[in-house]
Amino acid sequence: MSESNDIDLAAEIARRRTFAIISHPDAGKTTITEKLLLLGGAIQVAGTVKARKSGRYARSDWMEIEQSRGISVTSSVMQFEYADHTINLLDTPGHNDFSEDTYRTLTAVDAALMIIDAAKGVEERTIRLLEVCRLRHTPIITFINKLDRESRPPLDLLDEIEKSLGIACTPATWPIGSGKSFVGVFDFARDAVLPYATRKDETSTWLPLAAAEQLPAGIDRDALVDEIELVRGAGFEFNHDDFIAGRQTPVYFGSALHNFGVREALDALVRIAPPPGARQSTTRLVAPDEKTFSGFVFKIQANMDPSHRDRIAFLRVCSGHYENPTRAFHVRLGREVSLQNAVTFMASSRIRSEQAFPGDIIGIHNHGTIQIGDTFTGGETLQFTGIPYFAPELFRRAVLRDPLRMKAMAKGLQEIGEEGAVQVFKPLFNNDLILGAVGMLQFEVVAWRLQHEYRVDSAFEPVDIYTVRWVSSDSAADLAEFRERQATRLATDASGALAYLAPSRAALALVVERWPSLRFHATREHGSAPA
């Protein structure tokens, strides 16, 4: 392993903040991502999802289909410097059809920024994402967006967050009006007002609430003082321990579109969000300040650079120090490999990374040997946990329009399946390729990518599969007998794991009853046996 004596590992860890942005679709997630990158100096011009005619697209939406549809369908990673900190920002798909990619991305972060539409409040997708964050006790900072439009009363929004999401709220800022009457926010820590600048050439500075003569004409100081006293009296007191445990969220208000209030949320992430912490493995907790390098792969993306047809594995550094090149132990393969020419990301743009520290996300060139969930260590045989495959909800059989492109389709589906966006199953008794997904949009994306990245014209037709269960057993003989008797309903997934393709709920219940020595799993951990 490569180690540098002059590296202050503890200082580098303390400088890292790795977080994801989560929200319901259309809450403004992509827009706020752009503004964070602007604040960090990573980009000079924001390209929002509405700037289609100008040819500027959101930096996090790098796929052509994302740019044309105005949606995020894959997680993006962006690294930038801000306030003497290294920020690793992970933008997740907002659409529910891509929840698996979002879940795995959330396993790689130390905190999350939750975006809520001030008019719509808590929506279904937000509830689902918070449930995932709660499983890992992920600290959450909330940004209530679109105050420049007519919105619901802030106290109602806080009450809904607490009731719907089961997390206590403590307002860090407070809106003054909304829509056409929105004139600024009050900051509880500063005891000051930030007036709302509505034109690009306007700038705002914090004005002490006590200095009534300095406040803009649109702000009724006496009414604001009464409202602030009411909010303070309601008992919204920030508790850092509760925040770190995921039980409480500080709440900021603003307008991402006009870059108002976003800086305050980013400052809070730097100030109160945790640096990289210990990660659980199958054998022990791995501390970030351990000298030996370790990390795990949570995402694989093919054809980020179409001209090179490459595959990149996204690796979260968990401990030690990556220095190009680094020799690491690939736990699943049981052998040492060279991790060289790693890259850091700005969505699809890549910069060669000479070094990386816990919390950083680096891209490793993958030649077909790396899978989601793979662990790399300095030689120790351990497996980072909590990166599962879920049983898909929808199934389709791939149909090739041109039989001469069968090899290209098989390669394309294999590589897309390795990314985890869909799951690909190969039945034992025929040459079909079965795709499993959470939502219908995933099949549309696969068809688009096969056409544009692999020049394969394909379609997907329904198949009689209700659900899938991964199969394991302590008895090799029983498992072999099961494979023989149920061959027409069995398949292997991209990792080679055996799966039972149940045609109905009743059929699943019957096979579970008849084969008590076998285990039927609804999830499977990547790089390991079914979980």
N, C-alpha and C positions, 0 to 999 in steps of 0.2 A: 504494500500500500504506500501511496505517496503522501508524505506529511511534511509540512513546513514549520520549522521551529519559530519563525517570526510571526506566524498567524495567531492572532488573539481570538480563539474560537468563541469564547464567552461573549466578547464584544460583538462579533459578527452575528451570533444568534440573537442577541438583544436588539440588533438593528432590524431584524426581519419581521415583517407582518405579512401573513399569507391568508387571504380571505376570498370568499366567493360572494357574488351578488345573486340574490334570489328574489323572485317576484312572480306574480301572476302575469300572463302575457298582457302587453299594452300598458303596464304600469309605469313604464319609462326606464326599464332596466338598461337597455342599450344606450339610451341617451345619457344616463348618469355615468355609464362606463366611459363614454367619450369625454365627459367633463372631468372625470377623475384623471384621465390620461392628459388632458390639457393642463390641469393643475400641476401634474407631475412633470410637465415639459416633454412628455413622450411624443406628443403630436402637436402640430401648430394650428391645424384647422379641424374642427369637428365635422364629421360627416354623419348626419343623423339619418334615421330610416326614412325620413321624408325628403331627403335631398337627392332623389333619384335622377331628376332631369339634369342636375349639375354633374352627375357622374361620380359624386362623392358618396361612399357608403361607410357605414359604421365599421371601424377598424376590427371590432370583434366578430363581425359577420363577414368572414373572408371567402366562404364558398359562393360560387355563382348563383346557386339556387337560393341561398340566403339573401343575396342582394336583390334578386328578381322578385322574391316573395315577401321580403321585408320581415322575415322571421329568423330566429336563431335555431339551428337544428344540431349544432355541435358545440361542445364546450371550447372556449378559447382561453389561452393563458397569455398574460401580458405582465412584463416586469418593468418597473421604472423606479427612479429615486425620488423621494419626497421628504423634506424636513430631516435630512441626514439619516433616512431609513430606506431600506430596500423593500419595495412593495411588490408582492406577487399577487396579482389580481386575476381571479378565475371567473369568467363570465359563463354562466350555465344556460342551457336551453330553457326558455320559458314555457314552451309548449309541452303539455302533459304527455304527448306521445314519446317524448325523449327522456322520460323520468329515470331510466337506468343510467344513462350517461350523467345526468345531474347527480344521482345518488353517489356514484363512484367519485365524481369530482368533489363532493362534500366530504368524502373521507380524507381528502388531501389538504384540507384547510384547517386553520386554527380559529377562525371567526367567520361571521357572515354579515353582510349588509343587506337588510330586508327592505325592499321598496314597496310602498303601499300607495295606491291611488287615493287622493284625498276625497274624491267624489264617490268612489265605489267602495272604499273600505276594504275589509278582509275578504278575499275571494278564495275559491276552492283550491287553486294551485298553491297559494300561499300556505294554506292549512297543511297540505300534504308535505310541503318542503320543511315547514317547521317541525313536523313529526319526525322527519329524517334527522334534522339538526338536534332534536331533543334526545334521540338515541345516543348521540355522541356528546351530549351536554355542551354543544357548541355555543359560545357567546354570540349574541345577536345585537347589532346596532340597527335601529329602525330609522328610515327616512320616509316621511310622508310627503309625497310628491304632488305636483300640479296645483299648488296654492294659487297660481295665477289664474285658475279657473274656479268657477263656483264649486264649493266643497261643503262637506258636512261639518258640523261643529266639532272642534278638536277634542272636547271632552267625550263626545259620543264615539269618536274614533278610538280614543284610548280605552274606553270601556269595552268596545267591540274587540279590540286586540286582546285584552285580558281575558274576556270570556271565550272567544273563539279559538285563541291560540294557547291559552293557559300559561301566559307569561306576564309578569307584572311590568307595568310601564312607569318610567320616570322621565318626564319631559325635560330635555336639556335646553331646547328653545321653544318659543311659543309664537304662533302666527298672530299677526295683527290684521284682521280682516281676511277676505278671500275674494277671488275673482277680480272684478273691476275695483273693489274696495281694498284689495290686498296692498298694504303699504310697508310691510316689513316683518321682522321677527324680533322677539325679545330673548336675550340670553340670560339664563338664571345665574350662571357662574359669574358673568361679567357685570350683571345688573345694568345692562345696556341694551340699546335698540340698534338694529341694523336696518336702515331704510332700504326699501326695495327699489332697485334701479331697473327701469323698464326699457332703456335704450342701450345699445351696445357701447356707446361712448360715455355712458354714465358709470361712475364708481361710487361705492358706498363705504362709509367708515362707521365704526361703532360710536354711538352717542350715548353718554351716561343718562340714565333715566332721570336722575336728579336735575340735569341741566334742561329744564323745560323749554327755555328759550331757543335751544338748538334743535329741538325736534321738529320734523316737517309738519306743515300745516294740517296734513291729513290724519295726524295722530292725536287723539284725545288723551292727554297724559293722565288726567284724573280717572277716566274710565279704564285706562290700561293698568294703572296702579291697583285699582279695585279688583280687576280680573286676575292680576298676578298674585295678589294676596289670597284670593280665593283658591287658586291653583296650589300655591304653597301650603295653604291650610289643609288641602286634601290629603296630605301625607305622602306625596310623591318624592321620597328621599332616595337618592342613589346609594346603592350598596355594591361596592366593587366585587365582593365575594359572591353575591347573588348573580351579578353579571357574568362572572367567569364560569359559574356553574350552569349558566343558561336559564336561570330562573327570573331574571329581570333584564329589561332592555331599555337603554336610554333612547329617547325619541327626538328626532330633529325634523323640522319643517322647512319646506322651500319649494323651488321650481328648478328642476334639472334642466329644462329647456332653456331657461335664462341664466343658468349657472348661479343660482341664488340659493345659499344655504348648503351647497354641496361641500365647500371647503371645510365648513364646521364639522360635517360628518366624517370627512377624511382625517381631519385633525384628531377627532375622537378615536378613530381606528388606530392612529399612531400612538396616542396618549394612553388609552386604557385597554385596547385589545391585547391579548397575550402574545408573547413571542413563541416560537416553536417549542412545544412541550414533548414529554415522553410519549412513545407510541407502543401500543400493545402488540406483542407477538405471541405465537403459540407456546413459547417457553418462558418469556419474561418481558418486563418493561424495558424498552430501549431509550436511554436518556440522550437528548440531543448533544450534550457536551462530551459524550464518549469520543475518544480520539479516532476510533475506527469508523470508516465510512460504511453507511448502510442506507438503503432506500427501497421504495416499492413502486411498481408501475400501476397507475390507475387509469390509463387511457392509451390507446393506440390509434393513430390517425394515418391513413394511407393517402398518398397523392396530394399532400399539402403543397408540394411543388410539382405540378403536372409535367413539367419538362424533364423531371428526373424520375418520376414514378417511384418515389421512395415511401418508406413507412417509418414513422417516428413514434417511439415509445415515450410517453410522458412519465418521468420518474420524479417522485417527491423525495428529496434528500431528508433523511431522518436523523442521522448522526454523523459526526466527523466532518471531513472536508474532501470534496471532490476536486482533484487537480488533474488537468489534461496532460497525459493519459493516466487513467487509474485502472489497476488490476482489481477485479472484484469477483467474489464467489457467487455464481448463479445457482441459487439453492435448488430450484426445481430440477435443473439439469445435472446438478452435482459436480460442476466443474468451474474452474476459473476462466474468466473472460476478460477481454480488454475493453474498457469503456473509454473511447477516445473520440475527440472532435464533437463533444456534446454541444448543444446549442441552447440558448435562452430565446424566449419568444416575444414577439409583438404581434399577436394573432398569427397570421400566416408568415410574417417576416421572421427570419431567424438570424441570430448573431452567435458566432462561435464563442463558447464559454470556456475560459481557461480555468475557472474555479467556481465552486458553488458551495453553499453552506446549508445547514438544516433550515427547512422552510422553503428553500428555493425549488423551483420546478425546472428541470433540465430535460432536453430532448435527446434520446439515445437512438442512433440509427439501428433499425431492426431489419434483419435479413431473414425473418421468418422463425427465429428461435425464441422470441420474447412474447409472452402472453400477459394480458391484464392480470394483476395480482402477483406477478413475479417479484421475488425479493432478492436483492443483491446485498452482500455483506463482505466483511473482511476475511471471511473463512468460516464463520460460525453458521451452523445449520439451524436457522430460525426462520419463521414465516410470519410476516406481518398479517394481521387478521382484519376482518370487517369489510372485504371487498367482494360481495357476492354477485352471482347471477340469480335472477328471479325467474320463476316459471312464466313464459310468455302468455299473453291473453288471446292473441290472434295468430292464426297459422295460414300460410299460403304455400302452394307448390309452384316452384319456378318453372316457367314455360319459355323455351327458347324458340324464337321465330325463325332463326337460321341455324339448322343443325350443325353447320360447319364451324359455328362459334362456341361449341360446347366447352372446349378447353378454356377459352377466354372467360366464359361465364363462370365456370368452376373456380378459376383463379380469382375473379372479381368478387364472388360471393365469399370465398375463403378470406380474402383480405378485409372486406367490409365486415364480415362476421367477427374477425379478430379485434375489430375496433369496439365491439360490444353494442353497436347501435341496433343491430338485429342479431338473432341467434340462428345459426345454420345447422340443421340436422341432416345426416345422411342415413336413410333407412338401410337396415342390414340386408333386406331381400330384393332391392331394386336400385336403380341408379338415379332416383329422384333426388332433388334437393329441396328440403322443406325449410321455410323461413318462419321463425317465431318472432313476434313483436308485441309491444305494449299498445300501439295505436296504428291506425290505418296510414297516417302520414309517413310513417317509417317505410312502408312498402313503396310509396311514391318517391321518396328520396333514394331508395335503393335502385329503383328502375331508372331514375334520372342519372345516378352516378354510373350505373352499368353502361348506359348509353353514351355519356359524355367522357368517362374516364377509361372505359374498356372497349368501347365501340360494339356493345352487345345490345341488340334490340330484344327486350324480354317483356313478359307479362307474368302476372301472378293470379292463380286461380284457387278457389276455396278447396279445402281438404278436410276429411272427416277426423279432425283432432280437436278434442275438448280442452285438454291441458297436457302438460308434460311433467314427468317425475323422474329425477335421476335415481339410479338404482345402485345399491351397494350391498355387500354381505360379507360376513366373516367366513362363510362357507363357500369355497371355490366350486365345489361340486354342485351345490344348490344353484349358484349363479350360472354355471354352465348349463344346467338342466333348464333353467328359466330362459336362457338365450335360445335354446333349441325349440322349446315349446311355444314361445311368444315371439318368434323371429319376425313375423309379419307386422308386429306392433313395436319393434325396437329400432333404435337408431343411435348413432354416436354424434356428439356435438363437436365443435371446433377443437376442443381439447382432447377428444377421444373418449370422453366419459360416456357411459352407457345410459340411455334414456328410454323410458317407456312412454309411448305416444298414446294416451288414453282417448278412445273415441267418445266417451261419455263419462259423466260422474258415476253412474252405476257400474260401468266397466272398471273404473279405477277402484272403487270400493271392493268389487269382487276380486280383483287380482291381489289387492292388499290382504284380503282375508285368506285367500288360497295359498299365499306365499309368506307365511309368518316369519320365516328365517331371513327374509330380505327387508331392506330398508328403502323406503320411497321418499325422496327428498324434494321439497318445493324450492329449495335454493341450493346453490353449489358455490363454494368458495373457489375463486380462480387460483390455479396453480396447486390445487390440493384435491383431496377426495370430496365428494358431496358433503354439504354441511346440514 
